[in-house]
């Protein structure tokens, strides 16, 4: 009589553990994405919902492909507004991610090199803004950055500005960058801290004993070993910033063109659900395809 090994007895449980996240992705990512793709291939209609369904029931499977309409995707390539919105979103996301890295890396490095007794307190201070609503924090920046706001009052008080002068950065790209960097800074600091905190300090001591200056030890040892945290933090920040809507809408001006605002306008302003769905699908492809290629290259290198 064959006796089942512990590995065989645990096999169903292992499959269950693996299946749960895939089921979650299928229900809350794949299924909604397929619905959006379906709507993007439909025609706009004055109805509720405001589009003509492409596929309605299994009886139409034979005519499914003949009903597909790609004119929404063609329209996105023909209208410069959407191309500019995509490029502007990528530009703002890229600059913001660079600023987050420049600000977040020294913070994470200081946290990792701080005494172990105060590191939990420093981590708590980083995540402390999450205890307040994201929308309230963005609204607070309106009170700070508007021409008659707290920043103007501060500069007038310390003499940088005259009594009749104001800080005119509200409703500009500058205020958008400030809001994005403030809001996403914890998402950059925490992955960097996780990577830097594991760094073996004896490597830096050995480099110093061999005569390596601190700046060179940083570029030769610290930064290369922290690259996983740099990549993780950059991805975590870059992807949602590209589709950001709240910060550009509240802090940005009419010239601040981002695809998130364009998507909202098409959905709720123009009520053109098929075109808005095409914008969303193309945005996802713009973000996912480069990430998939990058991960594939990383696997080949490893």
WOFENTA-V243204 format. One record per pair of residues at least 6 apart in sequence whose ideal C-beta (glycine too) atoms are under 6 Angstrom apart, sorted by sequence separation. I is the first residue (numbers start at 1). J is the second residue. If there is no record, write none. Layout:
# WOFENTA-V243204
i: <I & I>
j: <J & J>
This chain:
# WOFENTA-V243204
i: <45 & 76 & 143 & 144 & 145 & 155 & 169 & 266 & 44 & 45 & 144 & 248 & 42 & 43 & 55 & 266 & 267 & 42 & 207 & 248 & 266 & 111 & 39 & 42 & 249 & 41 & 54 & 204 & 248 & 263 & 152 & 207 & 152 & 245 & 38 & 151 & 244 & 245 & 263 & 243 & 203 & 147 & 245 & 146 & 259 & 145 & 43 & 199 & 41 & 41 & 145 & 196 & 195 & 40 & 195 & 195 & 192 & 141 & 191 & 138 & 191 & 192 & 191 & 188 & 239 & 187 & 188 & 187 & 184 & 127 & 126 & 180 & 126 & 180 & 179 & 176 & 179 & 176 & 175 & 176 & 176 & 96 & 100 & 104 & 108 & 112 & 172 & 99 & 107 & 111 & 171 & 173 & 96 & 100 & 104 & 108 & 112 & 104 & 108 & 112 & 105 & 109 & 100 & 104 & 108 & 138 & 138 & 138 & 97 & 100 & 97 & 97 & 93 & 96 & 93 & 93 & 89 & 88 & 89 & 89 & 85 & 84 & 86 & 85 & 85 & 72 & 76 & 72 & 73 & 72 & 50 & 51 & 50 & 51 & 44 & 44 & 42 & 39 & 40 & 39 & 40 & 39 & 40 & 36 & 40 & 36 & 37>
j: <51 & 82 & 149 & 150 & 151 & 161 & 175 & 272 & 51 & 52 & 151 & 256 & 51 & 52 & 64 & 275 & 276 & 52 & 217 & 258 & 276 & 122 & 51 & 54 & 261 & 54 & 67 & 217 & 261 & 276 & 166 & 221 & 167 & 260 & 54 & 167 & 260 & 261 & 279 & 260 & 221 & 166 & 264 & 170 & 283 & 170 & 69 & 225 & 68 & 69 & 175 & 226 & 226 & 72 & 228 & 229 & 229 & 179 & 229 & 179 & 232 & 233 & 233 & 233 & 287 & 236 & 237 & 237 & 237 & 186 & 186 & 241 & 189 & 247 & 247 & 248 & 251 & 251 & 251 & 252 & 256 & 177 & 181 & 185 & 189 & 193 & 253 & 181 & 189 & 193 & 253 & 256 & 180 & 184 & 188 & 192 & 196 & 189 & 193 & 197 & 192 & 196 & 188 & 192 & 196 & 246 & 247 & 250 & 234 & 237 & 237 & 238 & 238 & 241 & 241 & 242 & 242 & 257 & 258 & 259 & 257 & 257 & 259 & 259 & 262 & 274 & 278 & 275 & 278 & 278 & 271 & 273 & 273 & 274 & 272 & 274 & 274 & 273 & 274 & 274 & 277 & 277 & 278 & 277 & 281 & 280 & 281>
